[in-house]
Amino acid sequence: MDTRLEPIVKIIQEKFGATFEEFRDEVHLFLKPEQIVEALTLLRDEHKFELLSALTAVDYYPQTSPRFHVVYQLTSLAQNLSLQIRVPVNGTSPKVPTVTGLYGMANWRERELFDMFGIEVEGHPDPRRILMPEDTEGHPLRKDFPLGYEEPQFTFNFDEIGLMKPRPKE
Amino acid sequence: MTQIEEVSIDQFKHLVSARALTGETMLLNMGPQHPSTHGVLRLLLELDGEIIVNCIPDIGYLHTGIEKNMEAKTYQKAEVMTDRLDYMNPMGNNLAYVMAVEKLVGLDVPIRAQGLRVILVELQRIASHLVWLGSVGLDLAAMSMFLYCFRERELILDIFELVSGQRMMTTYFRPGGVWRDVPVEFEKAVRDFLKIFPARIDEYEKLLTKNPLFLDRMLGLGILDSATALSYGVTGPTLRASGVDWDLRKARPYSGYEQYDFNVPVLTEGDTYARYLVHIQEFRESLKIIEQALNKLPFGPVRSENRKFVPPPRSEIGVSMESLIHHFKLWTEGFPAPKASVYSAVESPRGELGLLLEGDGGPKPLRVHLRTPSFDNLSVLSHIVNGHLVADLVAILASIDIVLGDIDR
């Protein structure tokens, strides 16, 4: 771990009781959903992590508690440091509070989080889907969402595929 | 599976001002099929006469589920998906992906391969900026810019065809090195380009930089201050035009960037014209990097010798049983990666292109998240266009340099 990152990690650990993992010099801090806003405020205002680089989730299906890790990748331009915060959430009605008040970037990324994983973002100013159409069923990046495909049309299955193709109403 | 949600108009009422509901302002769809949106992007505009009151970008028309598809492929095979992300920057996307894989499994890259990667990525940066410059010109009715820029871009694409056999979807970088060594004609082709291009940049500048018509359409438009830019995760030339000196090539050098001498152009105005100037200056800096990298390029292997991750050359397979086994295992099963997660980022022509790559111990990734720069750069648009004319929106949108393939993934 970078020596400049050590005191910051220590503060977060003491204040929030966070556990941490390290892999290839990257530090992952694990926090509870209700702590995330306070922790990010502290990191942004006092430790100059002014850029939220990425906000996404990882699905560990069929594991259920926690099923998802919501990932916040923070970057400090002033100190040239990176820190990753992970928030484990359960599979049944997953929820995280919004961080749009801290980072404007979170607005679209949290919409993507809901769209792709079905993780509800509490207090989001504009809770709509972003990439998929509004009437989509399910959340595509969940591991239990099937990876669909379209069968190629050849002579032997020409009629069969033709029948299944969507066509305008008569 | 959840029930199909009923979509009602009430869900969208909060997006526009109260004046739109009474009919005082007009709602206008710009796109999804519109030449100035650079792809299939829909902008819902609320207009008071010709002044923009509200701008709501609607994306997702090009969503192809690249992240999901990559999770269903082995590490080698997932790479072809990255070319299709940001189709103006396939080499850069390849680099971001192979660097993430190399970081995850702990693979070293030979120095020659690193040098080649830098040369090709910088050429790609120039090609991408050329498309940017051409389309800005086109949007502002400077039609000839487009033709000139594509003339030079063609020279770069010829070099790509020379090394990889493909003009656009190159997949030339592989985990542990590059596909194969460059042909002997490569050096001459790049040196020719280095000779031709500086004069061409001067030509563009002569046409645009002090052109009063161009200045009228660019100066003081879409001003983005540094605090807003950082909050919205804007990176790349757009951030540097707003006065923040942040370039991953300088701040966190990768692939041997630390040995090259180049500047990072930074301007403080934050308007459309500043973004134009940053792009023009980046042309010259990229040329500097290419020249140094070409002069320093050593001879030697272009792929790692680690046979657990990199397939052996064809010549070895006939004489070595071990090589045959490695070849077979790597192309059928793939290589396993540890159960861990890495985040690796490179400076693409548009900003920070980051990959969150998580392995599950098997040959396929558990999660690939692509932090694509255009997505976050576009999210700031609705905050910088309010109060401008519709005609200026075209210039502002062109200047933040979005690629819809990069946004929708």
Interface residues (C-beta under 8 A of the other chain):
Chain A: F23 R24 E26 H28 E50 L51 L52 S53 A54 T56 V58 D59 Y60 V71 Q73 L77 N80 S82 Q84 Y103 G104 M105 N107 W108 R109 M116 G118 D126 R128 R129 I130 L131 M132 P133 E134 D135 E137 G138 P140 L141 F145 L147
Chain B: M1 T2 Q3 I4 E5 V7 Q11 F12 H14 L15 I59 G60 H63 G65 E67 K68 N69 A72 K103 L104 G106 T228 L230 S231 Y232 G233 T235 V244 W246 A251 R252 A340 S341 V342 Y343 A345 E352 G354 L356 E358 L366 R367 H369 R371 F375 D376 S379 V380 H383 D408 R409
